[in-house]
Amino acid sequence: MMFAPGARPATSHDAEVFIPHRDIDAHSLWGTQPMRKLRLFPTALITVLLMLAGLLAAPRGALAQQDASQFIQNLGTQGIQVLGPSVPMAQRVARFRQLFDSDFDVAGITRFVLGPSGRNMTPEQQQEFATLFRDYVAQTYAEKLASFGGAPFRVTGTRQNGDETIVTSQIARQSGPAELQWHVADRGGRFVVTDVQVNGASMRVSERDQLAGIMQRNGGRPDALLSVMRQQTAHTGAPQRPGAMPPGGAVGSSQPPRQ
């Protein structure tokens, strides 16, 4: 048999060497697939983590507005649709007092309404004012909600205003829609209402002006203010604004008294 120059005949020894070499190559090919899977797994994991990070990185303001919107939708449904005129006045007052205590910034609203007059009060007078003011607001707004009771309530929008979210809403009364703006603040993960504007009129500004007028007409005497508020809260069935609107008027709104 003829051989090319420099070549040598194949032997059984050469076959033995060649076959193990093929086995090693085959083993290497099969062994690369688990390695590819291990390389793909971290890549997929990183992709998922990046997607989650994107969701978590959504603007806090947008999430806060969404939560504030749902908060007001629930509050408005309870406070306006449930507290209708068919509910006895005493029950309406008790229910709204619960809503006011749980969902409003009572301390902040009280300080704002009292204003500089609070500096002229003793600690005991300040405490009495805080109690009377909560009763007064519960009675007054329970009366106002009677004219809105049963009407459809819906949130119409939200916008950020500093560290507060303003939630706009509408009450579809037969006599015409009422526009409400709720100022909502986050107090350590708990939403509270700091003010309500009814048809453009601020609740807390209106109350502050009324109480300041009483103080002015009585020489700035805190005891005179407390005396008027005791009288107003003594008659649950017919709440009336101090020295102002007759029974049936919508406190904090531009609506005329009901006939």
Phi and psi in degrees as a GROMACS rama.xvg file:
@    title "Ramachandran Plot"
@    xaxis  label "Phi"
@    yaxis  label "Psi"
@TYPE xy
-92.2997  144.1  MET-2
-124.614  150.563  PHE-3
-69.4582  152.003  ALA-4
-56.704  136.026  PRO-5
82.9248  -10.6358  GLY-6
-89.3635  160.506  ALA-7
-133.05  155.741  ARG-8
-63.6222  146.63  PRO-9
-72.6804  140.305  ALA-10
-121.91  168.397  THR-11
-62.4641  -29.6218  SER-12
-65.6193  -40.1308  HIS-13
-62.6556  -38.8625  ASP-14
-62.8375  -42.1713  ALA-15
-63.0717  -36.7123  GLU-16
-69.8948  -40.5583  VAL-17
-67.793  -42.2342  PHE-18
-63.3247  -48.8219  ILE-19
-57.4678  -35.668  PRO-20
-62.0739  -39.7055  HIS-21
-65.5969  -40.8774  ARG-22
-61.4131  -41.2125  ASP-23
-63.6316  -42.5217  ILE-24
-62.1963  -42.7269  ASP-25
-63.1698  -41.3558  ALA-26
-64.3275  -37.2746  HIS-27
-65.3016  -39.8775  SER-28
-63.5864  -45.042  LEU-29
-66.6858  -33.7383  TRP-30
-72.9252  -16.774  GLY-31
-76.7288  -23.841  THR-32
-67.2215  -45.0336  GLN-33
-59.2328  -36.7898  PRO-34
-63.787  -39.3883  MET-35
-63.8749  -39.4749  ARG-36
-64.4469  -40.3865  LYS-37
-64.7916  -34.913  LEU-38
-72.9305  -33.272  ARG-39
-72.5333  -33.7567  LEU-40
-62.6731  -48.9405  PHE-41
-60.5003  -35.8085  PRO-42
-62.5464  -46.077  THR-43
-64.4492  -39.3252  ALA-44
-63.5816  -43.1497  LEU-45
-62.6285  -39.4764  ILE-46
-61.2398  -45.1154  THR-47
-63.296  -42.8617  VAL-48
-63.4138  -38.537  LEU-49
-65.0343  -37.6618  LEU-50
-64.3364  -43.8717  MET-51
-63.4471  -40.3238  LEU-52
-62.1425  -36.9503  ALA-53
-63.6048  -38.9321  GLY-54
-68.6685  -41.6545  LEU-55
-69.2092  -23.6018  LEU-56
-86.6582  7.55977  ALA-57
-59.3563  147.12  ALA-58
-54.5639  129.74  PRO-59
-63.3732  -33.4545  ARG-60
-61.461  -40.6318  GLY-61
-64.9823  -42.3767  ALA-62
-66.1154  -39.7229  LEU-63
-63.5467  -40.5422  ALA-64
-64.2749  -39.4485  GLN-65
-64.2098  -43.8288  GLN-66
-66.8163  -41.2113  ASP-67
-63.8815  -36.749  ALA-68
-61.9714  -44.5092  SER-69
-67.3134  -37.0375  GLN-70
-59.2036  -46.1029  PHE-71
-71.4577  -35.161  ILE-72
-60.2717  -43.1425  GLN-73
-67.5538  -44.9126  ASN-74
-64.3599  -44.6399  LEU-75
-64.5401  -38.394  GLY-76
-62.5608  -43.3768  THR-77
-69.2617  -45.9691  GLN-78
-77.9094  -24.6864  GLY-79
-110.611  -42.956  ILE-80
-80.0178  -35.5908  GLN-81
-78.3293  -39.9257  VAL-82
-85.0544  65.9563  LEU-83
-86.3207  170.792  GLY-84
-65.5488  -18.976  PRO-85
-76.5354  -14.7305  SER-86
-81.2292  133.753  VAL-87
-55.365  145.816  PRO-88
-56.9002  -43.4066  MET-89
-60.6148  -38.7199  ALA-90
-70.0051  -37.6263  GLN-91
-63.6117  -42.8481  ARG-92
-63.2966  -45.072  VAL-93
-62.955  -40.9163  ALA-94
-68.7045  -42.7355  ARG-95
-70.0021  -31.2741  PHE-96
-60.8898  -39.3201  ARG-97
-63.5839  -44.7906  GLN-98
-64.8303  -40.7127  LEU-99
-63.9079  -44.0045  PHE-100
-67.8012  -35.9189  ASP-101
-90.5565  -29.8033  SER-102
-119.384  1.33687  ASP-103
-117.34  153.738  PHE-104
-80.8571  76.9914  ASP-105
-60.0783  -47.4694  VAL-106
-62.5296  -44.7068  ALA-107
-66.0669  -42.2153  GLY-108
-65.1609  -41.1935  ILE-109
-61.9358  -45.3136  THR-110
-62.4097  -42.34  ARG-111
-64.3301  -45.5921  PHE-112
-65.8374  -40.7083  VAL-113
-69.5659  -37.661  LEU-114
60.7172  -148.88  GLY-115
-62.0871  -21.0289  PRO-116
-59.8737  -25.7649  SER-117
-62.8923  -25.4017  GLY-118
-69.5737  -21.1433  ARG-119
-91.5874  2.26197  ASN-120
-100.627  146.92  MET-121
-75.4419  163.157  THR-122
-55.8538  -35.8088  PRO-123
-67.2684  -39.9354  GLU-124
-68.0823  -37.956  GLN-125
-62.7001  -40.9361  GLN-126
-65.6902  -41.3064  GLN-127
-65.6835  -40.56  GLU-128
-60.4283  -44.2593  PHE-129
-59.2155  -42.0028  ALA-130
-68.3236  -45.4236  THR-131
-64.6301  -37.8456  LEU-132
-65.5111  -39.8447  PHE-133
-64.4305  -41.4964  ARG-134
-65.739  -40.864  ASP-135
-63.4891  -45.3131  TYR-136
-63.9184  -42.4993  VAL-137
-59.8638  -45.0108  ALA-138
-66.409  -47.01  GLN-139
-63.5829  -45.8714  THR-140
-79.4713  -23.5344  TYR-141
-65.079  -36.1773  ALA-142
-68.4173  -41.9524  GLU-143
-66.3215  -40.1321  LYS-144
-66.1614  -21.0203  LEU-145
-61.6325  -34.5678  ALA-146
-76.5231  -17.064  SER-147
-100.959  -10.444  PHE-148
-57.8522  135.099  GLY-149
86.2634  -13.7606  GLY-150
-78.0949  146.12  ALA-151
-61.0227  137.599  PRO-152
-121.052  134.067  PHE-153
-149.443  145.889  ARG-154
-81.1037  134.183  VAL-155
-110.326  -12.7068  THR-156
172.963  171.083  GLY-157
-142.39  154.673  THR-158
-155.443  151.974  ARG-159
-86.8814  138.198  GLN-160
-136.694  88.0047  ASN-161
66.9428  -127.877  GLY-162
-92.5013  10.5183  ASP-163
-115.854  158.675  GLU-164
-112.543  127.338  THR-165
-96.0981  120.104  ILE-166
-107.588  119.525  VAL-167
-93.5077  145.92  THR-168
-149.323  169.531  SER-169
-141.813  139.97  GLN-170
-111.959  117.423  ILE-171
-87.1453  80.326  ALA-172
-80.1279  157.167  ARG-173
-65.3284  -33.0452  GLN-174
-79.0858  -5.24178  SER-175
134.607  149.568  GLY-176
-68.7336  145.153  PRO-177
-108.585  133.518  ALA-178
-101.855  126.918  GLU-179
-122.451  137.824  LEU-180
-119.352  122.58  GLN-181
-104.683  126.646  TRP-182
-94.3753  116.058  HIS-183
-116.271  131.088  VAL-184
-121.151  151.252  ALA-185
-97.996  114.312  ASP-186
-108.791  86.4849  ARG-187
63.4889  41.1881  GLY-188
87.171  4.07714  GLY-189
-120.396  123.156  ARG-190
-78.5081  137.892  PHE-191
-138.659  150.474  VAL-192
-89.8339  125.355  VAL-193
-97.6799  -18.9203  THR-194
-167.145  155.43  ASP-195
-131.874  129.479  VAL-196
-107.465  122.761  GLN-197
-107.924  114.015  VAL-198
52.0583  40.4565  ASN-199
91.5042  -10.378  GLY-200
-99.4295  127.751  ALA-201
-77.8596  133.443  SER-202
-61.308  -53.1222  MET-203
-73.4694  -31.9259  ARG-204
-66.9659  -41.4786  VAL-205
-62.217  -44.798  SER-206
-66.5194  -39.9785  GLU-207
-61.8941  -43.1919  ARG-208
-63.9567  -39.8873  ASP-209
-63.9118  -46.9237  GLN-210
-69.7741  -35.5555  LEU-211
-64.1399  -35.1234  ALA-212
-64.2128  -40.4868  GLY-213
-62.8478  -45.0153  ILE-214
-61.6141  -41.3333  MET-215
-65.8129  -40.3666  GLN-216
-72.2293  -14.0693  ARG-217
-117.804  30.4426  ASN-218
67.8746  22.6523  GLY-219
72.3506  20.996  GLY-220
-85.2592  119.211  ARG-221
-61.9461  -32.5387  PRO-222
-65.8954  -30.6616  ASP-223
-68.1123  -40.8491  ALA-224
-62.6099  -45.3425  LEU-225
-64.8089  -35.8957  LEU-226
-63.5071  -44.0195  SER-227
-63.7083  -41.4221  VAL-228
-68.9505  -33.9252  MET-229
-62.1286  -40.5445  ARG-230
-65.2195  -40.3315  GLN-231
-67.5145  -35.7736  GLN-232
-89.1334  -3.38474  THR-233
-77.6089  -21.3422  ALA-234
-117.123  94.0995  HIS-235
-64.6234  -30.2848  THR-236
-75.9783  -17.5735  GLY-237
-144.359  71.8904  ALA-238
-66.15  145.096  PRO-239
-144.14  144.588  GLN-240
-69.9686  140.629  ARG-241
-59.0944  115.683  PRO-242
61.0668  25.7858  GLY-243
-136.604  -110.421  ALA-244
-75.4912  140.764  MET-245
-70.0853  168.467  PRO-246
-54.7836  139.092  PRO-247
103.419  -15.1466  GLY-248
-71.0112  149.866  GLY-249
-90.2779  106.461  ALA-250
-63.2801  133.774  VAL-251
78.2467  7.70483  GLY-252
-125.662  170.815  SER-253
-95.112  9.54727  SER-254
-76.2496  139.028  GLN-255
-72.2683  162.954  PRO-256
-60.2605  145.611  PRO-257
-72.3011  143.27  ARG-258
